[in-house]
Amino acid sequence: MRGISTDHVETVRDAWREILQGGESSIREVQSKLESSAWSENPRGPLAKYLGVLLSILDELDKPTFEKEVERLRKSNLHPLHSRTLDILSRRILEDPATHVADKIPVFVASDIYDRSAVARNIETWSKTKGLSLDNVTRIDVIASRPELDYLGRYNLFFSGIILTWPTETSRGVKLWWQHLNAEFTFYHEVGHHVSGHIEGGQVAEQEKEADEYARSMMRNSRPVLTMIGRMLLWPLRPLLKRAIASSRGYRDDAT
């Protein structure tokens, strides 16, 4: 919890590993924290993150105990924010997947997302992109876009899952196209973290660049014809682009 409250990735990573190795003692420790009365209060500061992280750890430690805790917490007096966190994580045991990709990976789409079947079809299409590797991914969750819950994607990396966010409202035209494009890039980006073995959850700049590069390569692979046309159109302009870049560098050197 100290690592989470200070966003210190090494502390979180090392503590998470120790907890998973702790067995029964870790289960009891997590349960004792989940029994706190703090979850009924208005969450302040990092407290908003704690419940989701504790449940995620318990899910990894012991699934039957996780199921019992979900049922117990559902009957308790949770703050609305914590209730939403519980709803999202409880889908691991209460919902059937919307689809499967790569023959075995379940995809769960939140019930409050518009046209869940279309979202599932998009992920099916993206998962077939040439060169994409889903070997280290165990599940994919698509949840409604809520800024207060964006931290969940970070800690989902620890148990080899991917969390994507999706708007709940209906969009059309350019806005819909942009949402799909952004969601596709994010999907490839998150897969890139897994392919590269990242476990810090998007908090290391070099790892973010690496995941972005993977996403860009997958975007190119998913649009081979468009990529080829773009390269053909830009190829004659390469000398101009090189001169423009050189000129820009020269200007910066002079300025410094």
C-alpha positions in Angstrom: 0.0 0.0 0.0 2.9 2.3 0.7 4.2 1.7 -2.8 0.8 2.4 -4.4 0.3 5.6 -2.4 3.6 7.0 -3.5 3.5 5.5 -7.1 6.9 3.8 -6.4 6.8 1.0 -8.9 9.7 -1.0 -7.5 8.1 -1.2 -4.1 4.8 -2.3 -5.6 6.4 -4.9 -7.8 8.6 -6.4 -5.1 5.8 -6.4 -2.5 3.3 -8.0 -5.0 5.8 -10.9 -5.6 6.3 -11.4 -1.9 2.6 -11.5 -1.2 2.0 -14.1 -3.9 4.7 -16.3 -2.3 3.2 -15.9 1.1 0.4 -18.4 0.7 -2.1 -18.7 3.6 -0.5 -16.0 5.6 -0.9 -13.5 2.7 -4.6 -14.6 2.2 -5.3 -13.9 5.9 -3.5 -10.5 5.7 -5.5 -9.4 2.6 -8.8 -10.6 4.2 -8.1 -8.6 7.3 -7.7 -5.4 5.2 -10.8 -6.1 3.2 -12.8 -6.3 6.5 -11.9 -2.7 7.3 -14.8 -0.2 7.8 -12.9 2.3 5.6 -14.6 0.9 2.5 -17.9 2.5 3.5 -16.3 6.0 3.8 -15.6 8.6 1.2 -12.2 7.5 -0.2 -9.5 10.2 0.0 -6.1 10.1 -1.7 -4.8 6.7 -2.6 -7.6 4.9 -0.6 -9.6 4.9 -3.8 -7.1 2.5 -5.4 -6.7 0.1 -2.4 -9.8 -2.0 -2.7 -9.2 -2.9 -6.3 -5.6 -3.8 -5.7 -6.5 -6.0 -2.7 -9.2 -7.8 -4.6 -6.8 -8.3 -7.5 -4.2 -9.8 -5.2 -6.8 -12.1 -3.6 -8.0 -13.3 -7.0 -4.4 -14.4 -7.7 -3.8 -15.9 -4.3 -7.0 -18.0 -3.9 -10.0 -17.8 -6.2 -12.5 -19.5 -3.9 -11.6 -17.1 -1.1 -11.9 -14.2 -3.7 -15.5 -15.4 -4.5 -16.5 -15.5 -0.9 -15.1 -12.0 -0.3 -17.0 -10.6 -3.3 -20.2 -12.0 -1.9 -19.5 -10.7 1.6 -18.6 -7.2 0.3 -21.7 -7.1 -1.8 -23.8 -7.3 1.3 -21.7 -4.6 3.1 -22.2 -0.9 3.1 -19.7 0.1 0.4 -19.1 3.6 -0.8 -20.4 4.0 -4.5 -16.8 4.3 -5.9 -15.8 1.0 -4.2 -19.0 -0.6 -5.3 -18.1 0.1 -9.0 -14.6 -1.3 -8.4 -16.2 -4.5 -6.9 -18.6 -4.8 -9.8 -15.7 -4.7 -12.3 -13.6 -7.2 -10.5 -16.4 -9.5 -9.6 -17.1 -10.1 -13.3 -14.1 -12.5 -13.1 -16.5 -15.0 -11.5 -20.0 -13.9 -12.3 -20.0 -13.2 -16.1 -19.5 -15.4 -19.1 -17.0 -14.0 -21.6 -18.4 -12.1 -24.6 -16.0 -14.0 -26.9 -12.6 -15.8 -26.9 -9.5 -14.8 -28.9 -6.5 -16.8 -29.9 -8.6 -19.9 -29.2 -8.4 -19.6 -25.4 -8.3 -16.0 -24.1 -11.6 -14.8 -22.7 -12.8 -11.3 -23.4 -15.2 -9.8 -20.9 -17.2 -6.7 -22.0 -19.0 -4.6 -19.3 -22.8 -4.6 -19.5 -23.0 -0.8 -19.4 -21.1 -0.5 -22.7 -23.2 0.2 -25.8 -23.2 -2.5 -28.4 -21.1 -5.1 -26.6 -21.1 -7.4 -29.5 -19.5 -4.8 -31.8 -16.7 -4.3 -29.2 -16.1 -8.1 -29.1 -15.9 -8.2 -32.9 -13.4 -5.4 -32.9 -11.1 -7.3 -30.5 -11.5 -10.5 -32.4 -10.3 -8.6 -35.6 -7.4 -6.9 -33.8 -6.3 -10.2 -32.2 -5.7 -11.6 -35.7 -3.3 -8.9 -36.8 -0.2 -10.4 -38.4 2.7 -10.6 -36.0 0.6 -10.0 -32.8 1.6 -12.2 -29.9 -1.0 -12.9 -27.1 1.1 -15.7 -25.5 1.4 -13.9 -22.2 -2.1 -12.6 -21.9 -4.7 -14.6 -19.8 -7.8 -12.4 -20.2 -9.1 -9.1 -21.6 -11.5 -6.9 -19.8 -13.3 -4.0 -21.5 -14.8 -1.6 -19.0 -16.7 1.7 -19.2 -14.5 4.8 -19.4 -14.3 6.2 -15.8 -11.4 8.4 -14.9 -11.5 7.4 -11.2 -10.9 3.7 -12.2 -8.1 4.2 -14.7 -5.6 2.8 -12.2 -7.0 -0.7 -12.6 -5.3 -1.2 -15.9 -1.9 -0.7 -14.3 -2.2 -3.4 -11.7 -3.9 -5.8 -14.1 -0.5 -6.4 -15.6 0.6 -8.3 -12.6 -1.8 -11.1 -13.4 -1.3 -11.1 -17.1 -4.5 -9.4 -18.1 -5.4 -6.4 -20.2 -8.0 -3.8 -19.3 -9.4 -1.5 -22.0 -11.8 1.3 -21.5 -14.7 2.1 -23.8 -17.3 4.9 -24.0 -20.8 4.1 -22.8 -22.5 6.5 -25.1 -23.2 6.1 -28.8 -21.0 7.9 -31.2 -21.1 8.5 -35.0 -19.0 9.6 -37.9 -15.5 10.9 -37.3 -15.8 10.7 -33.5 -16.7 7.0 -33.7 -13.8 6.3 -36.1 -11.4 8.1 -33.8 -12.6 6.1 -30.8 -12.1 2.8 -32.6 -8.6 3.9 -33.8 -7.6 5.0 -30.4 -9.0 1.8 -28.8 -7.1 -0.3 -31.3 -3.8 1.4 -30.7 -4.3 1.1 -26.9 -5.0 -2.7 -27.4 -1.7 -3.1 -29.2 0.1 -1.0 -26.7 -1.1 -3.1 -23.8 -0.2 -6.3 -25.6 3.2 -4.7 -26.2 3.8 -4.4 -22.5 3.2 -8.2 -22.1 5.3 -9.1 -25.1 8.2 -7.0 -23.7 7.7 -8.5 -20.2 6.9 -5.2 -18.5 5.4 -5.4 -15.1 5.6 -1.8 -13.9 2.2 -0.9 -15.4 3.0 2.0 -17.7 5.0 4.0 -15.2 8.5 3.8 -16.9 9.1 6.1 -19.8 11.3 3.7 -21.7 8.7 0.9 -21.4 6.0 3.2 -22.6 8.1 4.1 -25.7 8.7 0.4 -26.3 5.0 -0.4 -26.1 4.1 2.5 -28.3 6.6 1.3 -31.0 5.0 -2.2 -30.8 1.6 -0.6 -31.2 2.7 1.4 -34.2 4.1 -1.7 -35.9 0.9 -3.6 -35.3 -1.2 -0.7 -36.7 0.9 -0.9 -39.9 0.5 -4.7 -40.0 -3.3 -4.3 -39.6 -3.5 -2.0 -42.6 -0.9 -3.4 -45.1 -2.6 -1.9 -48.2 -2.9 1.6 -46.7 0.6 1.4 -45.3 2.0 0.5 -48.8 0.1 3.3 -50.5 1.3 5.8 -47.9 4.9 4.7 -48.4 4.5 5.0 -52.1 3.1 8.5 -51.8 5.7 9.6 -49.3 8.8 8.0 -51.1 9.2 10.8 -53.6 9.1 13.3 -50.8 12.0 11.7 -48.8 14.6 14.2 -50.1 12.4 17.1 -49.0 11.7 15.5 -45.7 15.4 14.9 -45.1 16.3 18.5 -45.9 13.5 19.8 -43.7 14.7 17.6 -40.8 18.3 18.7 -41.4 17.3 22.4 -41.5 15.3 22.0 -38.3 18.3 20.5 -36.5 20.6 23.2 -37.8 18.2 25.9 -36.6 18.1 24.2 -33.1 21.9 24.0 -33.1 22.2 27.7 -33.9 19.7 28.6 -31.3 21.6 26.8 -28.6 
